[in-house]
């Protein structure tokens, strides 16, 4: 196994040399420095999304919804909406629309992790989310991480996930030796330690055998908070560092004072810190009193096996069950209401 691991890394290195891409070399050097400065991986936990395998595409599984949901049911709800809006807005024939709505009906009353609709197999998929860490805490964005072409501190911006379209099958060409090394190193990754329940550890060990390969999803960014020595996630996953910076700024100046009922002194302290953070333009952390907020770099891995990407595990629990999310179709007119 060690020999095979080294041969794969050598092939990745040879491919980078053949590309003769100075930008790729800079990114690779950046990744090497990060692996030395932040040598550990801090597990954040599972996230879920939706993948699909369409006929005529070589049986390839691809993400069709972002793999960012906190529970399997949230991902099922995302699939519910995907199919409902296709029935509402698509050009499908009446019979096909009825098939889409039948699948929506099933998702309203049951919790399947996989279903076939019009020849497409959809699956709720599971990923593990983690960040690099070192003596300085969690890894911030790297200088070579892609930023938006135009940055704005107001409004939502373009926070579209880069997940949809990502291939979720092993055997894809890696972008660099360091990415390939990380993927290979994570193949034997499993939950260990007494802080995880026994059923979680058992499911994790089983997944290493049933889904032995690993696919890395596009890198994301989020906000984490440190009080003392403990880091706590404070945001969802976003596609660029600036998206996370803007969310942090907006949270400090608007959402958090209302949500946490800050008093006047605390509200003003957060507002002053947020102005300093924004004025620095590309800062990745800000401190308020004894609390440090940092924009962090987040990695996600999806396990895959002979039958494709890993679905939710038995120990992955939902906070709520299936429900109706959209208006009911008018069967007689064979149409759907707006909304």
FIFIBA-336765 format. One record per residue: x, y, z of N, C-alpha, C, CB in turn. Coordinates in steps of 0.001 Angstrom, whole numbers, plus 500000, padded with zeros to 6 digits. Glycine has a CB too. Layout:
XYZXYZXYZXYZ ...
***
This chain:
500812498792500000500000500000500000500854501271500000499077499999501203 501916501404500863502737502610500816503354502832499449503824502537501857 503801501737498787504388501879497458503382502390496451504952500560496989 502146501869496516501106502329495610500780503792495868499850501470495756 500750504190497119500489505586497497501538506501496878500479505746499038 502813506129496985503882506960496441503820507003494919505246506440496899 503467505887494288503368505896492829502266506842492358503106504480492305 501153506873493081500083507792492692500519509243492854498824507527493520 501224509559493920501708510924494122502720511288493036502344511077495526 503584510344492681504562510607491610503853510906490294505517509403491434 502770510167490004502033510437488771501397511829488796500954509371488556 500876512230489950500289513555490066501343514642489876499607513714491419 502516514423490454503604515394490308504041515493488852504801515007491198 504145514359488186504547514367486777503517515117485931504720512923486254 502228514955486264501196515669485531501289517168485735499835515181485944 501641517594486953501804519028487216502983519587486431502001519285488723 504049518812486338505208519248485570504846519399484100506367518259485734 504100518445483553503721518511482143502849519720481843502996517243481738 502022520119482798501132521251482555501905522563482414500116521368483683 503066522654483056503902523854482960503069525110483215504579523934481574 502315525083484320501403526174484665501947526887485904499947525641484917 502525528098485754503098528802486918502089529036488025503675530130486488 500831529332487649499800529552488665499565528293489486498491530005488012 499540527142488805499346525875489513500506525608490470499205524714488511 501721525957490057502881525753490936502765526629492183504198526065490183 502289527864492020502125528753493177501078528183494133501720530180492721 499954527697493575498927527082494427499470525870495154497708526684493597 500298525087494452500858523886495080501796524249496219501598523036494046 502643525263495989503542525720497057502744526244498247504494526816496534 501654526939497965500763527431499014500182526278499825499634528266498405 499792525211499134499219524042499803500260523338500672498649523062498770 501483523264500199502553522638500982502789523431502262503862522544500155 502886524771502138503092525605503328501940525431504321503230527091502927 500724525362503803499569525200504692499609523863505422498267525319503899 500053522804504731500095521483505374501114521447506515500432520398504339 502148522277506423503152522337507487502696523231508638504483522845506930 502033524321508291501596525277509307500344524796510034501334526637508672 499492524056509308498238523535509874498187522025509601496972524271509255 498942521246510356499112519825510017497967518913510439500357519326510635 497035519415511244495976518560511779494647518847511069495828518771513306 493723517905511186492378518074510640491375518083511785492041516949509619 490575519145511847489544519276512874488195518934512244489531520721513489 487575517871512705486304517405512154485170518293512626486038515948512552 484347518769511664483178519564512006481917518704512028483013520716511017 481915517583511312480754516701511305480203516482509916479680517257512187 479101515722509810478553515386508487477700516493507906477735514125508570 477676516552506583476755517395505831476171516532504715477475518683505258 475050516992504137474319516156503195473881516977501987473101515512503877 473719516294500862473268516936499635472577515919498746474445517591498892 472412516259497475471718515389496528472600515181495307470343515987496119 472719513909494891473438513556493671472478512837492735474684512669493983 472846512805491453472003512134490461472872511375489481471111513147489715 472336510265488996472989509488487941472007509386486789473431508060488448 472365510004485672471480510038484511471880508981483499471498511421483861 470913508431482771471252507470481720472008508170480593469977506785481171 472905507435479975473653507994478859474850508808479253472773508822478046 475194508851480538476367509587480995477407508651481611475959510655482007 477420507418481151478411506479481653478203506084483099479762507055481499 476986506278483613476724505907485000477394506811486005477162504512485239 477733508036485596478450508954486482477498509636487453479204510005485665 477866509645488714477131510371489737477663511795489819477239509661491109 476754512774489817477144514171489961476235514850490983477084514906488596 476805515784491721475999516558492665475024517438491895476900517421493591 473775517481492354472780518356491739472253519392492734471622517527491184 472554519231493987472252520214495019473462520312495958470946519825495808 473723521490496515474900521654497371474931520650498521474940523063497928 476108520156498808476280519204499915476612520017501162477413518136499605 475592520716501672475773521619502805474668521487503848475839523043502317 473718520578503645472599520434504583473076519793505883471464519591503954 472479520207506992472929519693508290472326518338508642472591520682509373 471251517942507953470625516638508203470213516001506876469391516784509144 470029514674506857469526514024505635468165514565505199469424512521505852 467285514886506155465956515366505772466021516708505054465068515483506999 466949517573505433467113518831504709467474518557503251468196519708505377 468312517548503014468664517196501640467465516613500905469827516199501622 466650515795501593465423515274500958464483516427500595464697514266501905 464405517432501461463580518601501157464120519336499929463525519553502370 465446519397499800466037520033498626465680519264497357467562520128498778 465669517926497431465253517113496293463770517316496004465546515627496555 462959517386497039461538517666496891461346518951496066460858517796498284 462028520010496445461886521285495741462418521210494315462607522385496502 463520520497494128464085520341492787463057519729491844465352519470492831 462391518666492288461427517980491434460137518795491274461107516596492008 459699519451492350458470520242492269458620521399491285458089520778493652 459734522113491372459929523246490469460161522787489031461105524097490938 460724521612488853460837521097487488459439520829486917461699519800487456 458566520251487758457198520011487304456462521324487034456433519186488342 456724522339487835456032523626487697456556524422486503456188524450488978 457871524478486342458473525395485367459011524712484121459577526153486014 459095523372484127459729522674483018458818522491481830460216521348483470 459368521892480789458633521629479555458199520172479443459481522004478358 458114519487480567457786518069480541456347517838480081458002517455481920 456125516710479420454791516306479018453958515989480260454849515089478067 452622515991480130451760515726481301452113514446482043450321515653480867 452398513364481321452724512107481991454017512231482791452844510972480967 454980512948482236456244513140482953456045514035484172457307513745482020 455193515049484015454914515927485146454254515144486275454017517101484713 453346514241485912452700513422486947453728512540487661451586512545486327 454723512024486923455762511206487549456588512040488521456674510576486481 456886513275488135457626514164489036456820514444490304457971515487488323 455523514703490136454680515005491289454445513781492167453350515566490826 454454512601491568454350511384492366455569511239493268454204510148491459 456751511568492745457963511516493558457910512562494662459209511728492685 457394513760494337457220514797495360456293514298496459456661516097494736 455188513642496066454248513112497049454905512092497968453057512483496349 455750511256497397456458510275498216457363510968499225457280509327497332 458074512010498782458995512727499670458252513520500748459880513669498856 456969513777500537456172514487501542455740513580502689454948515101500895 455732512268502447455215511365503489456221510297503927453960510686502993 457337510176503224458336509166503565459729509788503502458236507943502611 460722508998503895462090509517503971463055508613503214462533509656505436 462861508453501889463802507621501127465129508349500925463197507232499760 466205507596500901467517508162500598467850508032499115468595507479501437 466982507345498370467228507160496946465904506909496249468217505992496694 465737507484495042464570507159494244464835507449492780463352507937494729 464107506712491924464236506852490479463061507663489948464306505463489789 463374508673489140462354509525488552462705509759487085462233510874489325 461846509286486183462030509486484744463415509025484276461828510960484391 463846507885484780465111507308484356466334507853485060465271507507482922 466164508832485938467283509409486692467225508876488117467237510978486678 468356508411488604468415507952489989468972509085490852469291506657490121 468191509475491850468608510516492790468982509858494115467479511579492995 469990510421494770470437509862496051470817510996496998471640508894495847 470372510875498244470888511742499304472286511243499649469944511744500575 473262512137499591474650511738499820475199512419501063475522512076498600 476179511765501630476778512212502886478217512648502657476719511096503945 478642513695503355480037514127503320480483514454504736480225515356502381 481773514458504951482337514926506216483010516265505975483347513892506808 482758517190506878483281518546506768484395518709507800482150519615506978 485523519281507380486655519445508293487488520649507911487524518193508304 488269521122508869489177522247508643490569521854509115488683523532509379 491575522413508484492943522209508963493165523056510207493984522565507862 494037522562511093494344523321512302495814523150512675493438522877513468 496304524086513465497686524053513925497805524844515210498643524611512853 499019525246515551499234525999516792498484527326516791500721526251517002 498212527874515615497521529168515517496004529003515415498034529947514306 495518527780515504494085527550515396493690527056514017493331528811515721 492471527373513587491964526895512310492571527677511146490441526995512275 492746526976510019493378527592508853492473528650508225493732526525507815 493001529865507995492249530885507257492386530663505754492738532302507635 491731531480504923491922531354503472493389531508503073491078532397502738 493752530850501990495112530962501459495182532110500451495557529627500795 496366532676500244496495533768499266496035533380497864497932534231499205 496127532095497538495754531654496191494298531202496077496655530529495764 493524531274497153492101530930497060491376531985496223491459530818498480 490470531514495369489803532398494407488822533328495120489067531572493332 488924534619494789488003535628495288487056536053494160488779536852495852 485901536652494495484997537143493446485681538213492590483705537711494071 485277538307491316485829539343490442485478540731490960485313539169489007 484269540870491487483840542141492068483353541874493483482720542818491205 483925542582494440483546542374495835482609543480496295484793542318496736 481615543082497055480655544023497611480405543663499064479330544020496803 480158544689499883479862544460501296478374544592501589480646545434502162 477580544926500582476135545022500748475446543995499861475638546446500418 474263543569500284473494542621499489474029541215499631473498543028498036 473397540304498907473755538892499013474974538522498181472593538041498596 475235539275497083476318538878496198475972537572495492477631538735496982 476933537037494780476734535748494109477326534660494988477387535733492683 476476534066495819476947533036496752476584531644496266476363533268498145 476452531486494949476086530185494392477148529136494713475886530289492874 476692527986495166477604526882495471478261526358494198476854525744496188 479504525914494333480208525289493217480006523777493189481690525608493292 479182523250494092478981521801494156478251521215492951478222521463495392 477110521813492503476371521188491399477243520947490170475188522053491015 477171519736489650477993519334488517479261518602488908478349520525487715 479635518649490186480852517977490639480692516463490527481186518378492093 481662515805489919481632514352489790481921513712491143482652513870488729 481093512752491527481226512092492828481632510635492662479913512183493613 482551510386491753483055509031491559484565509039491594482552508439490235 485128507954492107486576507827492195487173507725490799486968506600493042 488471508008490710489175507865489448489301509146488662488500506861488621 488794510273489209488927511549488516490337512094488692487889512562489032 490794512834487702492136513410487766492202514473488852492538514008486406 493211514377489718493373515345490788493996516637490251494238514757491916 493636517790490847494207519042490371495671519238490744493414520178490902 496150518537491772497526518754492232497981517586493096497640520079493020 499290517441493275499785516377494166499293516526495601501299516363494157 499210517755496135498767517916497517497298517530497681498985519357497978 496475517875496701495067517454496765494966515941496682494244518106495630 495793515340495819495793513884495710496283513224496989496654513445494540 497303513826497613497825513271498864496774513329499966499089514027499301 496034514444500033494987514563501044493908513516500819494373515971501026 493495513349499566492465512368499267492912510962499657492106512416497787 494147510613499332494647509285499666494772509102501179495999509045498995 495214510160501862495366510065503315494030509884504014496059511303503853 492966510415503427491653510347504056490904509050503770490826511503503606 491460508178502941490754506945502613490501506091503858491547506146501583 491399506102504820491217505295506031490655506116507188492541504668506445 490235507343506908489692508194507963488414507590508536489418509608507429 488328507562509862487124507091510549486996507820511878487164505548510768 485771507922512371485531508560513664486092507663514769484005508831513884 486874508245515645487401507518516803487278508410518029488888507083516576 487505507836519187487453508634520408486131508478521125487693510089520095 486205508587522449485036508343523286483951509397523122485450508275524722 484286510579522551483259511614522420482208511237521374483904512951522052 482525510244520510481558509775519524480833508552520082482256509439518170 479505508503519957478774507310520416479258506054519689477256507491520198 479052504917520321479535503650519755478944503391518377479197502487520687 477645503706518171477024503455516871477639504333515788475515503695516947 478065505545516149478709506436515179480069505878514783478860507863515758 480834505413515768482154504838515471482014503575514624482915504518516778 481026502749514936480836501508514175480438501802512728479766500628514846 479537502746512542479129503118511176480301503692510394477975504138511214 481134504482511059482280505089510387483285504040509949482955506102511300 483565503083510826484486502005510463483926501165509329484777501120511673 482620500926509341481981500143508278482071500882506940480502499853508632 481927502205506962481957502980505727483318502919505046481589504421506010 484385502791505837485728502675505245485814501437504360486813502617506351 485097500390504726485115499149503948484108499171502797484827497963504857 482909499688503046481875499666502003482067500761500959480505499806502632 482679501876501354482918503000500446484375503437500606481929504197500737 485297502658500054486726502833500357487404504016499667487451501599499986 486780504589498652487407505703497948486861507034498454487184505577496433 487598508098498139487246509435498621487261510415497460488218509898499736 486251511274497417486201512396496471486162513681497278484958512293495508 486967514666496890486977515955497565486049516919496836488412516528497640 485157517543497586484268518553497038484999519890496951482993518682497896 484462520861496200485102522183496133485292522777497520484272523137495271 486428523406497723486721524037499012485720525143499301488154524598499030 485318525237500566484402526292500986484993527102502123483062525702501406 484228528082502575484708528987503616483578529305504573485280530282503004 483927529477505837482924529774506837483521530581507966482307528499507370 482679530973508903483093531763510057483122530866511286482144532974510278 484204530959512052484309530230513321484616531222514435485410529123513250 484194530876515618484380531733516797485239530998517819483006532139517422 486206531708518405487021531101519459486852531868520759488507531062519050 486459531125521785486436531644523160487356530755523974484968531671523768 488389531313524522489397530498525193490146529688524152488754529569526256 490077528360524238490756527496523272489776526728522386491658526519523999 488487526997522559487462526231521844486979527011520621486271525905522779 486985526317519469486472526903518224485072526362517969487416526589517015 484140527248517561482762526869517281482348527437515931481811527363518401 481784526625515022481297527161513741480177528168513968480804526022512827 480194529264513176479168530282513320478485530631512001479765531519513918 478701529832510966478050530139509690477926528877508852478836531223508917 477147528974507804477082527922506801478284528037505868475757528001506003 478395527092504957479513527070504017479246528025502864479754525643503487 480259528799502488480149529769501403481255529527500383480219531215501948 481056529939499111481998529538498055483311530298498012481347529683496755 483372531522498552484619532297498485484920532913499849484526533407497397 486180533284500096486505533953501360485719535245501559487989534250501420 485546536041500477484844537315500651483380537111501019484943538148499381 482753536065500491481376535776500892481295535570502399480843534533500154 482276534866502958482291534643504406482594535934505152483321533570504774 483499536765504601483785538053505245482533538927505282484924538787504507 481796538986504163480594539814504119479557539304505112480006539838502699 479410537978505203478450537420506155478852537771507584478347535890505989 480135537704507894480602538046509233480308539516509538482113537757509371 480595540386508579480333541820508770478849542072509003480821542627507552 477995541479508167476550541691508301476021541111509609475808541065507115 476594539986510035476153539386511302476513540276512479476776537995511489 477720540845512457478177541679513569477399542987513653479665541972513430 476967543531512523476292544833512516474777544742512535476713545610511316 474221543569512214472768543487512135472150542292512816472364543482510739 472519541090512365471809539886512814472079539560514275472199538702511954 473346539517514658473665539060516013473148539994517112475155538907516153 473267541341516982472708542195518041471224541943518291472914543652517686 470454541683517215469024541406517403468794539996517925468266541601516090 469503539023517342469267537622517694469651537329519135470041536709516761 470775537909519579471288537614520925470975538721521935472790537396520866 470170539707521519469711540772522421470892541481523100468762540191523489 471840541950522274472990542678522809472513543952523517473997543025521674 473211544296524588472959545606525189473664546682524361473444545643526674 473481547915524711474008549021523894475523548977523805473567550366524469 476196548718524927477661548698524902478170547608523985478224548501526309 477592546413524078478039545293523245477744545569521767477353543979523691 476568546123521475476223546442520091477225547413519490474814547028520010 477602548433520247478560549422519746479947548813519589478622550629520686 480334547925520500481642547271520390481717546414519130481919546406521634 480648545685518846480625544861517628480630545742516378479385543936517622 479911546870516417479865547759515256481244548361514985478826548879515473 481952548780516025483294549336515822484238548292515248483856549878517139 484195547084515803485069546015515303484722545676513858484950544754516188 483432545662513521483018545347512149483518546405511172481487545232512061 483497547682511576484003548737510683485500548577510435483718550129511277 486237548231511481487683547997511304487919546810510371488373547744512675 487135545764510566487260544559509746486986544878508275486293543465510245 485951545641508009485605545991506629486670546906506015484223546675506579 487171547855506785488171548789506270489447548075505859488487549850507310 489757546952506516490959546181506168490791545427504854491295545196507283 489573545318504353489211544764503055489397543250502952490018545429501993 490574542731503187490783541285503043491287540663504344491776541000501909 490894541240505468491226540633506754490454539327506913490909541603507925 491011538426507681490353537129507891489957536887509338491258536016507434 490206537864510216489754537703511587489530539061512235490764536887512394 488705539053513270488397540253514026488103539843515463487194541028513400 488488540679516395488303540364517817487353541377518445489666540356518568 486455540863519278485576541701520093485701541221521529484080541641519595 486262542076522387486525541697523781487355540408523806485185541508524574 486823539348524422487605538102524537487225537068523481487419537496525921 486514537499522440486059536577521398486747536889520079484530536652521232 487300535840519445487942535989518144487067535330517090489372535371518145 486805536046516008486086535494514863487073535358513708484862536396514462 487031534223513030487962533981511929487237533358510742489116533070512387 487560533860509555487118533211508320488031532012508097487151534205507084 487452530825507959488218529584507890487995528866506567487846528668509049 488980528089506220488949527284504987488406525898505336490384527179504328 487403525426504590486721524182504925486865523172503796485240524441505219 487268521953504151487342520840503193486172519896503454488712520077503308 485718519208502395484667518190502538485033516966501717483283518745502096 484783515806502276485048514564501553483772513739501465486174513754502240 483573513118500317482478512176500100483084510799499888481587512597498881 482608509826500631483064508450500418482288507835499251482883507595501713 482973507031498440482326506364497320482703504891497316482714507028495983 481845504099496701482091502667496578481638502177495219481378501892497693 481528500878495041481122500314493743479767500820493269481085498807493825 478876501173494214477534501621493838477397503140493876476503500994494756 478522503855494005478448505307493979478675505945495338477123505732493449 478298507226495491478572507958496731477791507410497920478247509423496547 478365507578499100477766507049500326476486507798500686478765507134501483 475405507069500991474175507697501490474303507959502992472934506798501196 473275508523503631473315508707505087473523507382505822472023509369505571 474136507465506986474364506291507820473218506124508806475708506403508567 473112504931509367472045504672510337472137505600511537472094503224510802 473355506031511881473543506896513047473380508376512727474905506663513638 473067508715511477472778510104511111471301510374511381473136510387509608 471018511228512334469641511426512776469061512732512240469570511412514299 467746512741512057467022513923511595466368514634512766465965513539510549 466277515961512648465607516745513679464104516810513446466185518150513729 463658516496512226462242516522511894462006515556510744461768517963511527 460754515300510439460420514333509407459918514979508135459397513381509917 459467514158507178458967514692505905457684515497506097458720513552504913 457471516447505184456280517298505255456005517902503877456460518422506324 454820518487503726454490519175502474455204520523502460452938519360502315 455888520813501355456635522056501222456024523015500213458046521756500833 455244522493499246454743523311498147453254523058497938455525523019496853 452565523971497236451135523772496954450880522494496170450579524960496183 449670521974496321449275520753495629448883521087494191448104520052496370 449222520186493251448882520402491843447390520260491628449640519419490944 446884520979490613445496520827490167445477519739489100444906522188489611 445091518538489488445164517411488565444256517585487348444804516138489286 443079518205487556442163518326486444442721519228485351440833518853486925 443354520334485752443911521238484759445334520844484401443874522672485266 445831519826485131447201519373484867448189520531484945447287518704483490 447987521384485949448853522544486105449232522691487567448166523827485584 450176523562487819450637523803489174450454525269489509452108523383489342 450088525571490750449993526972491154451363527602491258449261527098492482 451408528902491198452690529593491378453057529598492847452629531041490830 454340529820493128454788529882494505455774528827494836453651529782495419 
***
